[in-house]
Structure formats: structure tokens, C-alpha cells
Amino acid sequence: MATGSDRRFRDDGAFRRATNEVLEMLIDEIDEIEADLDPGLKPGNLQVVFEDDGSTFVLSQQTPTHEIWLSANLTAWHFFYDGQSWVERDSGEDMLSLLAGLFSAKLGEKIVFGANG
């Protein structure tokens, strides 16, 4: 299996642009969810607070490894870009599918992000 060290970006700037693009897409889609969520986006970092219990999901850009890291439910995942999508480096799962599953379980309703539906 490929790893994050298999850099798919020509430089750090290209990596930052790609991660900011996917994080902006996600915050737009999260804003559409009819639930008590408080999403916040800063360059390279997306944080979503679930207002019912205060739990937080965080996606953050990791420039040295060209990965996006996710922290949610006391667990961490690391995603690298395989040329087409962001893929979890250990399980091979697509980031948007994994996120949709986490949000669906947390909110008790089917959530779909991007083109994974």
C-alpha cells in the first residue's frame, strides 16, 4: 500500500492548495447539514463542534508529510492523496466515505460528502 511519503504534490504550495480546496468543500457541505453543528475553517484546519455534547472533529493539514490528519472520537486517521482522492494510509478507506460514516453515526442520519453517495 502507498504511504504519505509517496508525495503526490510537486511542492508544499500545491499540497496546501489541494487541502484547502477539500476543506472548503467540506465546510460548505457541513453547513448544509440540519443539525446543531458549529464548523470553523482556518487555512489548513477544519474544526466541527457538535453542540449537543461538545465533541469535536478536527481535520488538519500536515505539510511535512503531505497528509490530512483527522481526529474524532478519541481516534486519529492519516490521509494521503493518491492522485484521485484522499486515502487513509493504514486502511485504504476514502476520506470522504470515512467522514460520512463518522458524521452519520454521530448524528443518527445518513450523511454523504462529495461524490461518495
NORKA-V338650 format. One record per run of one state. SS is the DSSP state (H for helix, E for strand, C for the rest). FROM is the first residue (numbers start at 1). TO is the last residue. Records with the same first field share a line. If there is no record, write none. Layout:
BEGIN
SS: FROM-TO + FROM-TO
END
This chain:
BEGIN
C: 1-11 + 32-36 + 43-44 + 51-55 + 66-66 + 73-74 + 82-85 + 89-93 + 108-117
H: 12-31 + 63-65 + 95-107
E: 37-42 + 45-50 + 56-62 + 67-72 + 75-81 + 86-88 + 94-94
END
